[in-house]
Amino acid sequence: MKIFKLVLTILLGLLMVLGGVSHFLNPLMYAGFFPEFLLNDELNIAAGVVEIGLGLGAMIPRFRHYATLGILLLMVLLLPLHVIDVFRSNPAVGSHQAALIRLPVQFVFIFWAWFCHKGDKKNK
C-alpha cells in the first residue's frame, strides 16, 4: 500500500507540474476561468507557479506533507470555478459537455489529493 500511495503521489505531482507548465504554454485556455475584474495574465502566471511548486513539492519527501495539503486546498478552492463553468452560456473549457465531465474530475482530484495527504507524516 505504501508503494501504491507513493506512486499516486508522484503521479499527482507530475500532473500538477504539467498543469502548471500549461499555464505558460497555453494561457488562453485558463483565461475563461478567472473573473474579468481580476488581472488575468498575472493570476494565470501565479497559478502556474503555484501548481509547479506544489507538484514538485509532492515529489520531494521533505515537502510532500505540505505540498499534498496545498494541492488538496487548491482543488477545493477551484471547485466553485468548475461549478460556475457548468452553468455558463460559454464554458471556459469549451463546451457544456466538457464542463460536465470536468466537474466530477475535480472531485477525483480532491479525493486523490486527500488520499495522498492523509496519514502522511511531516518530515522534521
Buried (B, 14 or more C-beta within 10 A) or exposed (E): EEEEBBEBBBBBBBBBBEBBBBBEEEBEBBBBBBEEEEEBEEBBBEBBEBBBBBBBBBBEEEBBBBBBBBBBBBBBEBBEBBEBBBEEEEBBBEEBEBBBEBBEEBEEBBEBBBBBBEEBEEEE
